[in-house]
Amino acid sequence: MENPTNSPNVLLTSARRPAQLEAFGRLLDVLDRLRTECPWDKKQTLQTLRHLTIEETYEISDAILRDDLPDLKKELGDVMLHLIFYARIAAEKDAFDIADVLNAQCEKLIYRHPHIYGDVQAHDEETVKRNWEQLKLKEKGNTNGVLGGVPTSLPALVKAMRIQEKARGAGFDWEQPEQVWDKVQEELNEFGTEYSHGNPDRMDAEKAADEFGDLLFSLVNFARFAGINPEEALERTNRKFISRFQYLETAAAANNQHLADLSLAQMDVYWEEAKRRPAQPKGTV
């Protein structure tokens, strides 16, 4: 999507800083008034906003997957409002305000980028990430170890990726992709054994679930080595499946057929037609 100004860097110039600061101040002023005059905004707490913020974050993710920059602008605004709302509530509790939040973030970024703000050498991404994790462990109050910063409420697939990234930052990782692929094959075989190789009636469900978890974890590990984000890859497959299934429904209806009345072989005919269709525009389903 092209920048409407036809100048990709115009919004990054220092000349935009006054406008950016004015807009941020305006948002603070608007929230101040809403917090004191609007019945809904006056009632909000940290707890009541939490699930709304999670929803808004997923909407940002959707806009990114669709490569929809106009929608992304809107969703970023929603999340920005939530962030300053949290800071406003904390200020009412005499805990901190938005200035404290932003200054703390600046200090953290400066501290964790000694290759920019100090004399440490870091010429590649892996060194930067490793330094980041090591510095994080040294920070005051960090007593939970390398993996302590992984949120417990993260979706399991995302959490697996973050766990592995943090372990890598501490130097605990495979050396070669082939080793990770071998591990995938090993876990696949172990799951096959617990699953009784296609005879689920003879399997131990709990042990099979454990082995399936190990298999997924190893696949996430291999995706990381292959430069693939497993969450995004799975979402692409989800969207592809939805698109093909919707075609199946539409094509069957066009022929006055109901899915419930079709055999699997008949549905498969429509499915194969869906697979042969031209690729859909990015982000559509």
QUIMO-V73202 format. One record per backbone hydrogen bond with DSSP energy under -0.5 kcal/mol. CO is the residue of the C=O (numbers start at 1). NH is the residue of the N-H. E is the energy in kcal/mol with one decimal. If there is no record, write none. Layout:
CO|NH|E, CO|NH|E
This chain:
3|6|-2.2, 7|10|-1.8, 9|12|-1.7, 10|13|-0.8, 13|16|-1.8, 14|17|-1.4, 16|20|-2.4, 17|21|-2.7, 18|22|-2.4, 19|23|-2.3, 20|24|-2.2, 21|25|-2.5, 22|26|-2.2, 23|27|-2.1, 24|28|-2.0, 25|29|-2.3, 26|30|-2.7, 27|31|-2.5, 28|32|-2.3, 29|33|-1.9, 30|34|-2.5, 31|35|-3.0, 32|36|-1.1, 33|37|-2.0, 34|38|-2.2, 38|42|-2.4, 39|43|-0.9, 40|43|-0.8, 40|44|-0.7, 41|44|-0.7, 45|49|-1.7, 46|50|-1.0, 47|51|-0.6, 49|53|-2.4, 50|54|-2.0, 51|55|-1.9, 52|56|-2.5, 53|57|-2.3, 54|58|-1.9, 55|59|-1.7, 56|60|-1.7, 57|61|-2.0, 58|62|-2.4, 59|63|-2.1, 60|64|-2.2, 61|65|-2.5, 62|66|-2.0, 63|68|-2.6, 64|67|-1.0, 67|69|-1.0, 68|72|-2.3, 69|73|-2.4, 70|74|-1.5, 71|75|-2.6, 72|76|-2.7, 73|77|-1.6, 74|78|-1.7, 75|79|-2.2, 76|80|-2.7, 77|81|-2.2, 78|82|-1.7, 79|83|-2.4, 80|84|-2.1, 81|85|-1.9, 82|86|-2.4, 83|87|-1.8, 84|88|-2.3, 85|89|-2.5, 86|90|-2.4, 87|91|-2.1, 88|92|-1.8, 89|93|-0.9, 90|95|-2.6, 91|94|-1.7, 97|101|-1.9, 98|102|-2.5, 99|103|-2.6, 100|104|-2.3, 101|105|-2.0, 102|106|-2.3, 103|107|-2.5, 104|108|-2.1, 105|109|-2.5, 106|110|-2.4, 107|111|-2.4, 108|112|-2.4, 110|113|-0.9, 113|116|-2.0, 113|117|-2.8, 114|118|-1.4, 114|120|-1.1, 124|128|-1.8, 125|129|-2.5, 126|130|-2.4, 127|131|-2.6, 128|132|-2.3, 129|133|-2.1, 130|134|-2.1, 131|135|-2.8, 132|136|-2.2, 133|137|-1.7, 134|138|-1.0, 135|139|-0.9, 136|139|-0.6, 139|142|-1.9, 141|143|-1.3, 145|148|-1.1, 146|149|-0.5, 147|150|-1.5, 149|151|-0.7, 151|154|-1.2, 155|159|-2.9, 156|160|-2.4, 157|161|-1.5, 158|162|-2.3, 159|163|-2.8, 160|164|-2.1, 161|165|-2.3, 162|166|-2.5, 163|167|-2.3, 164|168|-2.3, 165|169|-2.0, 166|170|-1.1, 167|172|-2.6, 168|171|-2.0, 171|173|-0.9, 176|179|-0.8, 176|180|-1.1, 177|181|-2.3, 178|182|-2.3, 179|183|-1.7, 180|184|-2.0, 181|185|-2.1, 182|186|-2.3, 183|187|-2.7, 184|188|-2.4, 185|189|-2.3, 186|190|-2.1, 187|191|-2.4, 188|192|-2.4, 189|193|-2.1, 190|194|-2.1, 191|195|-2.5, 192|197|-3.1, 193|196|-1.1, 194|204|-0.7, 195|199|-0.9, 199|202|-2.1, 200|203|-1.3, 203|205|-0.8, 204|208|-2.7, 205|209|-2.2, 206|210|-2.0, 207|211|-2.4, 208|212|-2.4, 209|213|-2.3, 210|214|-2.1, 211|215|-2.2, 212|216|-2.5, 213|217|-2.5, 214|218|-2.2, 215|219|-2.1, 216|220|-2.4, 217|221|-1.9, 218|222|-2.2, 219|223|-2.5, 220|224|-2.1, 221|225|-1.8, 222|226|-2.1, 223|228|-3.2, 224|227|-1.0, 228|230|-0.8, 229|233|-2.5, 230|234|-2.5, 231|235|-2.1, 232|236|-2.2, 233|237|-1.8, 234|238|-2.5, 235|239|-2.5, 236|240|-2.2, 237|241|-2.7, 238|242|-2.6, 239|243|-2.4, 240|244|-2.2, 241|245|-2.8, 242|246|-2.7, 243|247|-1.7, 244|248|-2.2, 245|249|-2.4, 246|250|-2.5, 247|251|-3.3, 248|252|-2.2, 249|253|-2.3, 250|254|-2.2, 251|255|-0.9, 252|255|-0.7, 252|257|-2.7, 253|256|-2.0, 258|261|-1.8, 258|262|-0.6, 259|262|-1.5, 263|267|-2.3, 264|268|-2.1, 265|269|-1.1, 266|270|-1.1, 267|271|-2.2, 268|272|-2.4, 269|273|-1.7, 270|274|-2.4, 271|275|-2.0, 272|276|-1.3, 273|277|-0.6, 274|277|-0.9, 281|284|-2.1
